[in-house]
Amino acid sequence: MPKKTYRRLRKADCNIIYRMRKVGNSQREIAYVLGCAQSTVSKELRRNRGLTAYRPKQAQQKSDYRQWRKRSREPVFVGELETSVR
């Protein structure tokens, strides 16, 4: 098996994870089909799981929210915080 390199999961990959998980495939089997590590599939399922199960649309919404939250910090507040910590 060739060496795997890092790449983000695409929407199509998330749909494959959903369908394969629904029919009962293991994380290892899903990872093999996607060409990624089993831990990548595991992290995707853990981070983006809803109340009942993994769903690709909900997973994308959660991912978008995490990205928005990370970018939405106000630089002024961060500067004040750094000053007060010193």
C-alpha positions in Angstrom: 0.0 0.0 0.0 1.5 3.4 -0.9 2.3 6.0 1.7 -0.7 8.1 2.7 -0.4 11.8 2.7 -2.6 14.3 4.6 -5.7 15.6 2.9 -9.0 16.9 4.2 -12.1 14.9 3.8 -14.4 16.2 1.0 -18.2 16.2 1.1 -18.2 13.1 -1.1 -16.0 11.3 1.4 -18.4 12.2 4.2 -21.3 10.8 2.1 -19.3 7.6 1.7 -18.6 7.4 5.4 -22.3 7.8 6.1 -23.4 5.1 3.6 -20.8 2.6 4.5 -21.4 3.1 8.2 -25.1 2.7 7.7 -24.7 -0.8 6.1 -22.3 -1.8 8.9 -18.8 -1.4 7.5 -16.0 -1.0 10.0 -13.9 2.2 10.2 -10.9 0.3 8.9 -12.9 -0.8 5.7 -14.1 2.8 5.2 -10.6 4.2 5.6 -9.3 1.7 3.0 -11.9 2.8 0.5 -11.2 6.5 1.1 -7.4 6.0 1.1 -6.9 7.5 4.5 -6.0 6.4 8.0 -8.5 4.7 10.2 -8.0 7.4 12.8 -9.2 10.0 10.3 -12.5 8.2 10.0 -12.7 7.7 13.7 -12.1 11.4 14.3 -14.7 12.4 11.7 -17.3 10.2 13.3 -16.5 11.4 16.8 -16.3 15.1 16.1 -19.3 15.4 13.9 -21.7 12.9 15.4 -25.2 14.2 16.2 -27.5 13.1 18.9 -28.4 9.8 17.2 -25.9 9.1 14.5 -23.4 10.6 11.9 -25.0 12.6 9.1 -22.9 14.3 6.4 -24.9 17.5 6.3 -24.9 17.9 10.0 -21.2 17.1 10.0 -20.5 20.0 7.6 -22.5 22.4 9.7 -20.6 21.5 12.8 -17.3 21.9 10.9 -18.3 25.3 9.5 -19.3 26.4 13.0 -16.0 25.4 14.5 -14.1 27.3 11.7 -16.4 30.4 12.2 -15.8 30.3 16.0 -12.1 30.1 15.6 -12.0 33.1 13.2 -14.5 35.2 15.1 -12.3 36.3 18.0 -11.8 40.0 18.1 -8.2 41.0 17.8 -8.6 43.8 20.3 -9.8 41.5 23.0 -6.9 39.0 22.3 -4.4 41.9 22.6 -5.9 43.0 25.9 -5.8 39.5 27.2 -2.2 39.1 26.3 -1.4 42.4 28.0 -3.3 41.4 31.2 -1.6 38.0 31.4 1.9 39.5 31.3 
